[in-house]
């Protein structure tokens, strides 16, 4: 069975970026794209509702090393 040539790797909440990149290399993938997505929390102050970022989700797209 042929392995996929692309795969995404999400940096875990208690994981460093370097640890995620090492995990990618161990599985035979090289990072080609980094995607950061902010995660927001709803905040209510009086009758106003706003959003503030609480953390960011980092996802790497990897391509199979041949």
MODELLER restraints for C-alpha pairs under 7 A, 6 or more apart:
rsr = mdl.restraints
at = mdl.atoms
rsr.add(forms.Gaussian(group=physical.xy_distance, feature=features.Distance(at['CA:5:A'], at['CA:63:A']), mean=5.51, stdev=0.5))
rsr.add(forms.Gaussian(group=physical.xy_distance, feature=features.Distance(at['CA:5:A'], at['CA:64:A']), mean=4.87, stdev=0.5))
rsr.add(forms.Gaussian(group=physical.xy_distance, feature=features.Distance(at['CA:6:A'], at['CA:61:A']), mean=6.96, stdev=0.5))
rsr.add(forms.Gaussian(group=physical.xy_distance, feature=features.Distance(at['CA:6:A'], at['CA:62:A']), mean=5.60, stdev=0.5))
rsr.add(forms.Gaussian(group=physical.xy_distance, feature=features.Distance(at['CA:6:A'], at['CA:63:A']), mean=4.65, stdev=0.5))
rsr.add(forms.Gaussian(group=physical.xy_distance, feature=features.Distance(at['CA:6:A'], at['CA:64:A']), mean=6.27, stdev=0.5))
rsr.add(forms.Gaussian(group=physical.xy_distance, feature=features.Distance(at['CA:7:A'], at['CA:61:A']), mean=5.87, stdev=0.5))
rsr.add(forms.Gaussian(group=physical.xy_distance, feature=features.Distance(at['CA:7:A'], at['CA:62:A']), mean=5.26, stdev=0.5))
rsr.add(forms.Gaussian(group=physical.xy_distance, feature=features.Distance(at['CA:7:A'], at['CA:63:A']), mean=6.58, stdev=0.5))
rsr.add(forms.Gaussian(group=physical.xy_distance, feature=features.Distance(at['CA:8:A'], at['CA:59:A']), mean=6.66, stdev=0.5))
rsr.add(forms.Gaussian(group=physical.xy_distance, feature=features.Distance(at['CA:8:A'], at['CA:60:A']), mean=5.64, stdev=0.5))
rsr.add(forms.Gaussian(group=physical.xy_distance, feature=features.Distance(at['CA:8:A'], at['CA:61:A']), mean=4.44, stdev=0.5))
rsr.add(forms.Gaussian(group=physical.xy_distance, feature=features.Distance(at['CA:8:A'], at['CA:62:A']), mean=5.93, stdev=0.5))
rsr.add(forms.Gaussian(group=physical.xy_distance, feature=features.Distance(at['CA:9:A'], at['CA:59:A']), mean=5.60, stdev=0.5))
rsr.add(forms.Gaussian(group=physical.xy_distance, feature=features.Distance(at['CA:9:A'], at['CA:60:A']), mean=5.13, stdev=0.5))
rsr.add(forms.Gaussian(group=physical.xy_distance, feature=features.Distance(at['CA:9:A'], at['CA:61:A']), mean=6.32, stdev=0.5))
rsr.add(forms.Gaussian(group=physical.xy_distance, feature=features.Distance(at['CA:10:A'], at['CA:58:A']), mean=6.01, stdev=0.5))
rsr.add(forms.Gaussian(group=physical.xy_distance, feature=features.Distance(at['CA:10:A'], at['CA:59:A']), mean=4.31, stdev=0.5))
rsr.add(forms.Gaussian(group=physical.xy_distance, feature=features.Distance(at['CA:10:A'], at['CA:60:A']), mean=6.30, stdev=0.5))
rsr.add(forms.Gaussian(group=physical.xy_distance, feature=features.Distance(at['CA:11:A'], at['CA:17:A']), mean=6.32, stdev=0.5))
rsr.add(forms.Gaussian(group=physical.xy_distance, feature=features.Distance(at['CA:11:A'], at['CA:20:A']), mean=5.73, stdev=0.5))
rsr.add(forms.Gaussian(group=physical.xy_distance, feature=features.Distance(at['CA:11:A'], at['CA:58:A']), mean=5.62, stdev=0.5))
rsr.add(forms.Gaussian(group=physical.xy_distance, feature=features.Distance(at['CA:11:A'], at['CA:59:A']), mean=6.13, stdev=0.5))
rsr.add(forms.Gaussian(group=physical.xy_distance, feature=features.Distance(at['CA:24:A'], at['CA:30:A']), mean=6.66, stdev=0.5))
rsr.add(forms.Gaussian(group=physical.xy_distance, feature=features.Distance(at['CA:28:A'], at['CA:64:A']), mean=5.94, stdev=0.5))
rsr.add(forms.Gaussian(group=physical.xy_distance, feature=features.Distance(at['CA:28:A'], at['CA:65:A']), mean=5.66, stdev=0.5))
rsr.add(forms.Gaussian(group=physical.xy_distance, feature=features.Distance(at['CA:29:A'], at['CA:62:A']), mean=5.32, stdev=0.5))
rsr.add(forms.Gaussian(group=physical.xy_distance, feature=features.Distance(at['CA:29:A'], at['CA:63:A']), mean=5.24, stdev=0.5))
rsr.add(forms.Gaussian(group=physical.xy_distance, feature=features.Distance(at['CA:29:A'], at['CA:64:A']), mean=4.43, stdev=0.5))
rsr.add(forms.Gaussian(group=physical.xy_distance, feature=features.Distance(at['CA:29:A'], at['CA:65:A']), mean=5.34, stdev=0.5))
rsr.add(forms.Gaussian(group=physical.xy_distance, feature=features.Distance(at['CA:30:A'], at['CA:62:A']), mean=5.09, stdev=0.5))
rsr.add(forms.Gaussian(group=physical.xy_distance, feature=features.Distance(at['CA:30:A'], at['CA:63:A']), mean=5.34, stdev=0.5))
rsr.add(forms.Gaussian(group=physical.xy_distance, feature=features.Distance(at['CA:30:A'], at['CA:64:A']), mean=6.36, stdev=0.5))
rsr.add(forms.Gaussian(group=physical.xy_distance, feature=features.Distance(at['CA:30:A'], at['CA:65:A']), mean=6.17, stdev=0.5))
rsr.add(forms.Gaussian(group=physical.xy_distance, feature=features.Distance(at['CA:31:A'], at['CA:60:A']), mean=6.23, stdev=0.5))
rsr.add(forms.Gaussian(group=physical.xy_distance, feature=features.Distance(at['CA:31:A'], at['CA:61:A']), mean=5.79, stdev=0.5))
rsr.add(forms.Gaussian(group=physical.xy_distance, feature=features.Distance(at['CA:31:A'], at['CA:62:A']), mean=4.30, stdev=0.5))
rsr.add(forms.Gaussian(group=physical.xy_distance, feature=features.Distance(at['CA:31:A'], at['CA:63:A']), mean=6.43, stdev=0.5))
rsr.add(forms.Gaussian(group=physical.xy_distance, feature=features.Distance(at['CA:32:A'], at['CA:61:A']), mean=5.86, stdev=0.5))
rsr.add(forms.Gaussian(group=physical.xy_distance, feature=features.Distance(at['CA:32:A'], at['CA:62:A']), mean=5.57, stdev=0.5))
rsr.add(forms.Gaussian(group=physical.xy_distance, feature=features.Distance(at['CA:32:A'], at['CA:63:A']), mean=6.59, stdev=0.5))
rsr.add(forms.Gaussian(group=physical.xy_distance, feature=features.Distance(at['CA:33:A'], at['CA:60:A']), mean=5.66, stdev=0.5))
rsr.add(forms.Gaussian(group=physical.xy_distance, feature=features.Distance(at['CA:33:A'], at['CA:61:A']), mean=5.05, stdev=0.5))
rsr.add(forms.Gaussian(group=physical.xy_distance, feature=features.Distance(at['CA:34:A'], at['CA:59:A']), mean=5.93, stdev=0.5))
rsr.add(forms.Gaussian(group=physical.xy_distance, feature=features.Distance(at['CA:34:A'], at['CA:60:A']), mean=4.59, stdev=0.5))
rsr.add(forms.Gaussian(group=physical.xy_distance, feature=features.Distance(at['CA:34:A'], at['CA:61:A']), mean=6.42, stdev=0.5))
rsr.add(forms.Gaussian(group=physical.xy_distance, feature=features.Distance(at['CA:35:A'], at['CA:58:A']), mean=5.76, stdev=0.5))
rsr.add(forms.Gaussian(group=physical.xy_distance, feature=features.Distance(at['CA:35:A'], at['CA:59:A']), mean=5.13, stdev=0.5))
rsr.add(forms.Gaussian(group=physical.xy_distance, feature=features.Distance(at['CA:35:A'], at['CA:60:A']), mean=6.20, stdev=0.5))
rsr.add(forms.Gaussian(group=physical.xy_distance, feature=features.Distance(at['CA:36:A'], at['CA:56:A']), mean=6.39, stdev=0.5))
rsr.add(forms.Gaussian(group=physical.xy_distance, feature=features.Distance(at['CA:36:A'], at['CA:57:A']), mean=5.63, stdev=0.5))
rsr.add(forms.Gaussian(group=physical.xy_distance, feature=features.Distance(at['CA:36:A'], at['CA:58:A']), mean=4.59, stdev=0.5))
rsr.add(forms.Gaussian(group=physical.xy_distance, feature=features.Distance(at['CA:36:A'], at['CA:59:A']), mean=6.42, stdev=0.5))
rsr.add(forms.Gaussian(group=physical.xy_distance, feature=features.Distance(at['CA:37:A'], at['CA:56:A']), mean=5.48, stdev=0.5))
rsr.add(forms.Gaussian(group=physical.xy_distance, feature=features.Distance(at['CA:37:A'], at['CA:57:A']), mean=5.08, stdev=0.5))
rsr.add(forms.Gaussian(group=physical.xy_distance, feature=features.Distance(at['CA:37:A'], at['CA:58:A']), mean=6.51, stdev=0.5))
rsr.add(forms.Gaussian(group=physical.xy_distance, feature=features.Distance(at['CA:38:A'], at['CA:53:A']), mean=6.26, stdev=0.5))
rsr.add(forms.Gaussian(group=physical.xy_distance, feature=features.Distance(at['CA:38:A'], at['CA:55:A']), mean=6.09, stdev=0.5))
rsr.add(forms.Gaussian(group=physical.xy_distance, feature=features.Distance(at['CA:38:A'], at['CA:56:A']), mean=4.23, stdev=0.5))
rsr.add(forms.Gaussian(group=physical.xy_distance, feature=features.Distance(at['CA:38:A'], at['CA:57:A']), mean=6.18, stdev=0.5))
rsr.add(forms.Gaussian(group=physical.xy_distance, feature=features.Distance(at['CA:39:A'], at['CA:53:A']), mean=5.63, stdev=0.5))
rsr.add(forms.Gaussian(group=physical.xy_distance, feature=features.Distance(at['CA:39:A'], at['CA:54:A']), mean=5.96, stdev=0.5))
rsr.add(forms.Gaussian(group=physical.xy_distance, feature=features.Distance(at['CA:39:A'], at['CA:55:A']), mean=5.48, stdev=0.5))
rsr.add(forms.Gaussian(group=physical.xy_distance, feature=features.Distance(at['CA:39:A'], at['CA:56:A']), mean=5.51, stdev=0.5))
rsr.add(forms.Gaussian(group=physical.xy_distance, feature=features.Distance(at['CA:39:A'], at['CA:57:A']), mean=6.97, stdev=0.5))
rsr.add(forms.Gaussian(group=physical.xy_distance, feature=features.Distance(at['CA:40:A'], at['CA:51:A']), mean=5.96, stdev=0.5))
rsr.add(forms.Gaussian(group=physical.xy_distance, feature=features.Distance(at['CA:40:A'], at['CA:52:A']), mean=5.33, stdev=0.5))
rsr.add(forms.Gaussian(group=physical.xy_distance, feature=features.Distance(at['CA:40:A'], at['CA:53:A']), mean=4.22, stdev=0.5))
rsr.add(forms.Gaussian(group=physical.xy_distance, feature=features.Distance(at['CA:40:A'], at['CA:54:A']), mean=5.60, stdev=0.5))
rsr.add(forms.Gaussian(group=physical.xy_distance, feature=features.Distance(at['CA:41:A'], at['CA:51:A']), mean=5.50, stdev=0.5))
rsr.add(forms.Gaussian(group=physical.xy_distance, feature=features.Distance(at['CA:41:A'], at['CA:52:A']), mean=5.51, stdev=0.5))
rsr.add(forms.Gaussian(group=physical.xy_distance, feature=features.Distance(at['CA:41:A'], at['CA:53:A']), mean=6.19, stdev=0.5))
rsr.add(forms.Gaussian(group=physical.xy_distance, feature=features.Distance(at['CA:41:A'], at['CA:54:A']), mean=6.30, stdev=0.5))
rsr.add(forms.Gaussian(group=physical.xy_distance, feature=features.Distance(at['CA:42:A'], at['CA:49:A']), mean=6.96, stdev=0.5))
rsr.add(forms.Gaussian(group=physical.xy_distance, feature=features.Distance(at['CA:42:A'], at['CA:50:A']), mean=5.86, stdev=0.5))
rsr.add(forms.Gaussian(group=physical.xy_distance, feature=features.Distance(at['CA:42:A'], at['CA:51:A']), mean=4.61, stdev=0.5))
rsr.add(forms.Gaussian(group=physical.xy_distance, feature=features.Distance(at['CA:42:A'], at['CA:52:A']), mean=6.70, stdev=0.5))
rsr.add(forms.Gaussian(group=physical.xy_distance, feature=features.Distance(at['CA:43:A'], at['CA:49:A']), mean=5.78, stdev=0.5))
rsr.add(forms.Gaussian(group=physical.xy_distance, feature=features.Distance(at['CA:43:A'], at['CA:50:A']), mean=5.14, stdev=0.5))
rsr.add(forms.Gaussian(group=physical.xy_distance, feature=features.Distance(at['CA:43:A'], at['CA:51:A']), mean=5.58, stdev=0.5))
rsr.add(forms.Gaussian(group=physical.xy_distance, feature=features.Distance(at['CA:43:A'], at['CA:52:A']), mean=6.97, stdev=0.5))
rsr.add(forms.Gaussian(group=physical.xy_distance, feature=features.Distance(at['CA:44:A'], at['CA:50:A']), mean=6.24, stdev=0.5))
